């Protein structure tokens, strides 16, 4: 049950991060950081 609990917690954390990104998406800095992250993820 421990791995499942950890996985659920991780999902909640990721969801919270995504909400924060959406909330601040209008700011140019967060747009720039999101763009950089997308580029890095695309290169993998």
PDB file of N, CA, C and O in Angstrom:
ATOM      1  N   UNK A   1       0.824  -1.218   0.000  1.00  0.00           N
ATOM      2  CA  UNK A   1       0.000   0.000   0.000  1.00  0.00           C
ATOM      3  C   UNK A   1       0.853   1.261   0.000  1.00  0.00           C
ATOM      4  O   UNK A   1       0.405   2.328  -0.421  1.00  0.00           O
ATOM      5  N   UNK A   2       2.095   1.124   0.480  1.00  0.00           N
ATOM      6  CA  UNK A   2       2.958   2.309   0.577  1.00  0.00           C
ATOM      7  C   UNK A   2       3.242   2.925  -0.800  1.00  0.00           C
ATOM      8  O   UNK A   2       3.074   4.133  -0.970  1.00  0.00           O
ATOM      9  N   UNK A   3       3.668   2.124  -1.784  1.00  0.00           N
ATOM     10  CA  UNK A   3       3.943   2.710  -3.107  1.00  0.00           C
ATOM     11  C   UNK A   3       2.714   3.397  -3.701  1.00  0.00           C
ATOM     12  O   UNK A   3       2.823   4.446  -4.334  1.00  0.00           O
ATOM     13  N   UNK A   4       1.540   2.791  -3.489  1.00  0.00           N
ATOM     14  CA  UNK A   4       0.312   3.382  -4.019  1.00  0.00           C
ATOM     15  C   UNK A   4       0.043   4.732  -3.363  1.00  0.00           C
ATOM     16  O   UNK A   4      -0.345   5.690  -4.032  1.00  0.00           O
ATOM     17  N   UNK A   5       0.250   4.799  -2.058  1.00  0.00           N
ATOM     18  CA  UNK A   5       0.041   6.055  -1.331  1.00  0.00           C
ATOM     19  C   UNK A   5       1.024   7.115  -1.828  1.00  0.00           C
ATOM     20  O   UNK A   5       0.650   8.272  -2.018  1.00  0.00           O
ATOM     21  N   UNK A   6       2.277   6.718  -2.037  1.00  0.00           N
ATOM     22  CA  UNK A   6       3.287   7.657  -2.530  1.00  0.00           C
ATOM     23  C   UNK A   6       2.907   8.153  -3.925  1.00  0.00           C
ATOM     24  O   UNK A   6       3.062   9.332  -4.242  1.00  0.00           O
ATOM     25  N   UNK A   7       2.412   7.241  -4.742  1.00  0.00           N
ATOM     26  CA  UNK A   7       2.022   7.598  -6.102  1.00  0.00           C
ATOM     27  C   UNK A   7       0.871   8.595  -6.080  1.00  0.00           C
ATOM     28  O   UNK A   7       0.878   9.572  -6.829  1.00  0.00           O
ATOM     29  N   UNK A   8      -0.112   8.351  -5.228  1.00  0.00           N
ATOM     30  CA  UNK A   8      -1.253   9.264  -5.125  1.00  0.00           C
ATOM     31  C   UNK A   8      -0.797  10.639  -4.656  1.00  0.00           C
ATOM     32  O   UNK A   8      -1.275  11.660  -5.151  1.00  0.00           O
ATOM     33  N   UNK A   9       0.128  10.663  -3.699  1.00  0.00           N
ATOM     34  CA  UNK A   9       0.645  11.936  -3.192  1.00  0.00           C
ATOM     35  C   UNK A   9       1.375  12.678  -4.306  1.00  0.00           C
ATOM     36  O   UNK A   9       1.229  13.892  -4.452  1.00  0.00           O
ATOM     37  N   UNK A  10       2.153  11.948  -5.084  1.00  0.00           N
ATOM     38  CA  UNK A  10       2.897  12.556  -6.191  1.00  0.00           C
ATOM     39  C   UNK A  10       1.933  13.159  -7.206  1.00  0.00           C
ATOM     40  O   UNK A  10       2.168  14.252  -7.721  1.00  0.00           O
ATOM     41  N   UNK A  11       0.850  12.445  -7.491  1.00  0.00           N
ATOM     42  CA  UNK A  11      -0.154  12.955  -8.427  1.00  0.00           C
ATOM     43  C   UNK A  11      -0.756  14.257  -7.914  1.00  0.00           C
ATOM     44  O   UNK A  11      -0.983  15.189  -8.686  1.00  0.00           O
ATOM     45  N   UNK A  12      -1.014  14.320  -6.603  1.00  0.00           N
ATOM     46  CA  UNK A  12      -1.587  15.536  -6.012  1.00  0.00           C
ATOM     47  C   UNK A  12      -0.605  16.697  -6.128  1.00  0.00           C
ATOM     48  O   UNK A  12      -0.993  17.823  -6.440  1.00  0.00           O
ATOM     49  N   UNK A  13       0.672  16.410  -5.873  1.00  0.00           N
ATOM     50  CA  UNK A  13       1.697  17.458  -5.963  1.00  0.00           C
ATOM     51  C   UNK A  13       1.801  17.973  -7.395  1.00  0.00           C
ATOM     52  O   UNK A  13       1.857  19.181  -7.624  1.00  0.00           O
ATOM     53  N   UNK A  14       1.825  17.052  -8.357  1.00  0.00           N
ATOM     54  CA  UNK A  14       1.921  17.449  -9.763  1.00  0.00           C
ATOM     55  C   UNK A  14       0.702  18.266 -10.184  1.00  0.00           C
ATOM     56  O   UNK A  14       0.824  19.240 -10.926  1.00  0.00           O
ATOM     57  N   UNK A  15      -0.469  17.862  -9.706  1.00  0.00           N
ATOM     58  CA  UNK A  15      -1.693  18.590 -10.039  1.00  0.00           C
ATOM     59  C   UNK A  15      -1.631  20.010  -9.477  1.00  0.00           C
ATOM     60  O   UNK A  15      -2.045  20.966 -10.134  1.00  0.00           O
ATOM     61  N   UNK A  16      -1.111  20.136  -8.257  1.00  0.00           N
ATOM     62  CA  UNK A  16      -0.995  21.455  -7.634  1.00  0.00           C
ATOM     63  C   UNK A  16      -0.022  22.330  -8.417  1.00  0.00           C
ATOM     64  O   UNK A  16      -0.274  23.516  -8.626  1.00  0.00           O
ATOM     65  N   UNK A  17       1.094  21.737  -8.849  1.00  0.00           N
ATOM     66  CA  UNK A  17       2.083  22.476  -9.639  1.00  0.00           C
ATOM     67  C   UNK A  17       1.446  22.950 -10.946  1.00  0.00           C
ATOM     68  O   UNK A  17       1.644  24.092 -11.362  1.00  0.00           O
ATOM     69  N   UNK A  18       0.680  22.065 -11.591  1.00  0.00           N
ATOM     70  CA  UNK A  18       0.034  22.447 -12.849  1.00  0.00           C
ATOM     71  C   UNK A  18      -0.944  23.593 -12.636  1.00  0.00           C
ATOM     72  O   UNK A  18      -1.026  24.501 -13.464  1.00  0.00           O
ATOM     73  N   UNK A  19      -1.688  23.559 -11.529  1.00  0.00           N
ATOM     74  CA  UNK A  19      -2.623  24.646 -11.219  1.00  0.00           C
ATOM     75  C   UNK A  19      -1.860  25.953 -11.040  1.00  0.00           C
ATOM     76  O   UNK A  19      -2.292  27.000 -11.522  1.00  0.00           O
ATOM     77  N   UNK A  20      -0.723  25.889 -10.346  1.00  0.00           N
ATOM     78  CA  UNK A  20       0.082  27.091 -10.122  1.00  0.00           C
ATOM     79  C   UNK A  20       0.604  27.631 -11.444  1.00  0.00           C
ATOM     80  O   UNK A  20       0.629  28.844 -11.655  1.00  0.00           O
ATOM     81  N   UNK A  21       1.022  26.737 -12.338  1.00  0.00           N
ATOM     82  CA  UNK A  21       1.525  27.160 -13.648  1.00  0.00           C
ATOM     83  C   UNK A  21       0.407  27.842 -14.433  1.00  0.00           C
ATOM     84  O   UNK A  21       0.624  28.886 -15.049  1.00  0.00           O
ATOM     85  N   UNK A  22      -0.792  27.250 -14.410  1.00  0.00           N
ATOM     86  CA  UNK A  22      -1.923  27.828 -15.145  1.00  0.00           C
ATOM     87  C   UNK A  22      -2.266  29.205 -14.586  1.00  0.00           C
ATOM     88  O   UNK A  22      -2.568  30.131 -15.339  1.00  0.00           O
ATOM     89  N   UNK A  23      -2.218  29.334 -13.254  1.00  0.00           N
ATOM     90  CA  UNK A  23      -2.565  30.612 -12.616  1.00  0.00           C
ATOM     91  C   UNK A  23      -1.592  31.718 -13.012  1.00  0.00           C
ATOM     92  O   UNK A  23      -1.989  32.874 -13.158  1.00  0.00           O
ATOM     93  N   UNK A  24      -0.331  31.368 -13.185  1.00  0.00           N
ATOM     94  CA  UNK A  24       0.686  32.392 -13.448  1.00  0.00           C
ATOM     95  C   UNK A  24       1.077  32.437 -14.927  1.00  0.00           C
ATOM     96  O   UNK A  24       2.040  33.107 -15.301  1.00  0.00           O
ATOM     97  N   UNK A  25       0.321  31.717 -15.763  1.00  0.00           N
ATOM     98  CA  UNK A  25       0.718  31.590 -17.165  1.00  0.00           C
ATOM     99  C   UNK A  25       0.716  32.928 -17.891  1.00  0.00           C
ATOM    100  O   UNK A  25       1.415  33.085 -18.892  1.00  0.00           O
ATOM    101  N   UNK A  26      -0.057  33.895 -17.405  1.00  0.00           N
ATOM    102  CA  UNK A  26      -0.112  35.202 -18.053  1.00  0.00           C
ATOM    103  C   UNK A  26       1.174  35.996 -17.855  1.00  0.00           C
ATOM    104  O   UNK A  26       1.439  36.948 -18.589  1.00  0.00           O
ATOM    105  N   UNK A  27       1.965  35.607 -16.869  1.00  0.00           N
ATOM    106  CA  UNK A  27       3.209  36.337 -16.611  1.00  0.00           C
ATOM    107  C   UNK A  27       4.280  35.874 -17.593  1.00  0.00           C
ATOM    108  O   UNK A  27       4.438  34.677 -17.833  1.00  0.00           O
ATOM    109  N   UNK A  28       5.004  36.818 -18.152  1.00  0.00           N
ATOM    110  CA  UNK A  28       6.000  36.474 -19.170  1.00  0.00           C
ATOM    111  C   UNK A  28       7.079  35.544 -18.629  1.00  0.00           C
ATOM    112  O   UNK A  28       7.546  34.656 -19.342  1.00  0.00           O
ATOM    113  N   UNK A  29       7.479  35.739 -17.374  1.00  0.00           N
ATOM    114  CA  UNK A  29       8.551  34.916 -16.819  1.00  0.00           C
ATOM    115  C   UNK A  29       8.146  33.453 -16.773  1.00  0.00           C
ATOM    116  O   UNK A  29       8.924  32.583 -17.167  1.00  0.00           O
ATOM    117  N   UNK A  30       6.933  33.167 -16.294  1.00  0.00           N
ATOM    118  CA  UNK A  30       6.494  31.773 -16.207  1.00  0.00           C
ATOM    119  C   UNK A  30       6.296  31.189 -17.610  1.00  0.00           C
ATOM    120  O   UNK A  30       6.535  30.002 -17.832  1.00  0.00           O
ATOM    121  N   UNK A  31       5.860  32.027 -18.549  1.00  0.00           N
ATOM    122  CA  UNK A  31       5.748  31.569 -19.938  1.00  0.00           C
ATOM    123  C   UNK A  31       7.121  31.173 -20.461  1.00  0.00           C
ATOM    124  O   UNK A  31       7.264  30.149 -21.129  1.00  0.00           O
ATOM    125  N   UNK A  32       8.129  31.984 -20.159  1.00  0.00           N
ATOM    126  CA  UNK A  32       9.488  31.713 -20.614  1.00  0.00           C
ATOM    127  C   UNK A  32      10.014  30.421 -19.998  1.00  0.00           C
ATOM    128  O   UNK A  32      10.599  29.592 -20.695  1.00  0.00           O
ATOM    129  N   UNK A  33       9.807  30.246 -18.685  1.00  0.00           N
ATOM    130  CA  UNK A  33      10.273  29.037 -18.003  1.00  0.00           C
ATOM    131  C   UNK A  33       9.550  27.807 -18.543  1.00  0.00           C
ATOM    132  O   UNK A  33      10.167  26.760 -18.741  1.00  0.00           O
ATOM    133  N   UNK A  34       8.242  27.932 -18.783  1.00  0.00           N
ATOM    134  CA  UNK A  34       7.456  26.811 -19.310  1.00  0.00           C
ATOM    135  C   UNK A  34       7.957  26.448 -20.706  1.00  0.00           C
ATOM    136  O   UNK A  34       8.030  25.269 -21.052  1.00  0.00           O
ATOM    137  N   UNK A  35       8.300  27.446 -21.502  1.00  0.00           N
ATOM    138  CA  UNK A  35       8.826  27.215 -22.851  1.00  0.00           C
ATOM    139  C   UNK A  35      10.151  26.473 -22.781  1.00  0.00           C
ATOM    140  O   UNK A  35      10.382  25.527 -23.534  1.00  0.00           O
ATOM    141  N   UNK A  36      11.028  26.908 -21.866  1.00  0.00           N
ATOM    142  CA  UNK A  36      12.321  26.240 -21.709  1.00  0.00           C
ATOM    143  C   UNK A  36      12.129  24.787 -21.291  1.00  0.00           C
ATOM    144  O   UNK A  36      12.800  23.892 -21.807  1.00  0.00           O
ATOM    145  N   UNK A  37      11.203  24.554 -20.347  1.00  0.00           N
ATOM    146  CA  UNK A  37      10.953  23.190 -19.871  1.00  0.00           C
ATOM    147  C   UNK A  37      10.424  22.326 -21.017  1.00  0.00           C
ATOM    148  O   UNK A  37      10.826  21.173 -21.170  1.00  0.00           O
ATOM    149  N   UNK A  38       9.528  22.889 -21.815  1.00  0.00           N
ATOM    150  CA  UNK A  38       8.959  22.137 -22.933  1.00  0.00           C
ATOM    151  C   UNK A  38      10.055  21.767 -23.932  1.00  0.00           C
ATOM    152  O   UNK A  38      10.062  20.656 -24.463  1.00  0.00           O
ATOM    153  N   UNK A  39      10.975  22.688 -24.186  1.00  0.00           N
ATOM    154  CA  UNK A  39      12.078  22.420 -25.102  1.00  0.00           C
ATOM    155  C   UNK A  39      12.960  21.304 -24.556  1.00  0.00           C
ATOM    156  O   UNK A  39      13.352  20.402 -25.297  1.00  0.00           O
ATOM    157  N   UNK A  40      13.273  21.360 -23.261  1.00  0.00           N
ATOM    158  CA  UNK A  40      14.120  20.337 -22.634  1.00  0.00           C
ATOM    159  C   UNK A  40      13.431  18.975 -22.688  1.00  0.00           C
ATOM    160  O   UNK A  40      14.068  17.967 -22.996  1.00  0.00           O
ATOM    161  N   UNK A  41      12.149  18.945 -22.392  1.00  0.00           N
ATOM    162  CA  UNK A  41      11.398  17.682 -22.417  1.00  0.00           C
ATOM    163  C   UNK A  41      11.354  17.120 -23.840  1.00  0.00           C
ATOM    164  O   UNK A  41      11.369  15.905 -24.034  1.00  0.00           O
ATOM    165  N   UNK A  42      11.301  18.003 -24.819  1.00  0.00           N
ATOM    166  CA  UNK A  42      11.233  17.559 -26.206  1.00  0.00           C
ATOM    167  C   UNK A  42      12.543  16.955 -26.694  1.00  0.00           C
ATOM    168  O   UNK A  42      12.546  16.145 -27.621  1.00  0.00           O
ATOM    169  N   UNK A  43      13.662  17.347 -26.071  1.00  0.00           N
ATOM    170  CA  UNK A  43      14.965  16.852 -26.505  1.00  0.00           C
ATOM    171  C   UNK A  43      15.286  15.465 -25.963  1.00  0.00           C
ATOM    172  O   UNK A  43      16.180  14.790 -26.472  1.00  0.00           O
ATOM    173  N   UNK A  44      14.560  15.037 -24.930  1.00  0.00           N
ATOM    174  CA  UNK A  44      14.864  13.742 -24.307  1.00  0.00           C
ATOM    175  C   UNK A  44      14.516  12.586 -25.248  1.00  0.00           C
ATOM    176  O   UNK A  44      14.705  11.423 -24.893  1.00  0.00           O
TER     177      UNK A  44
END
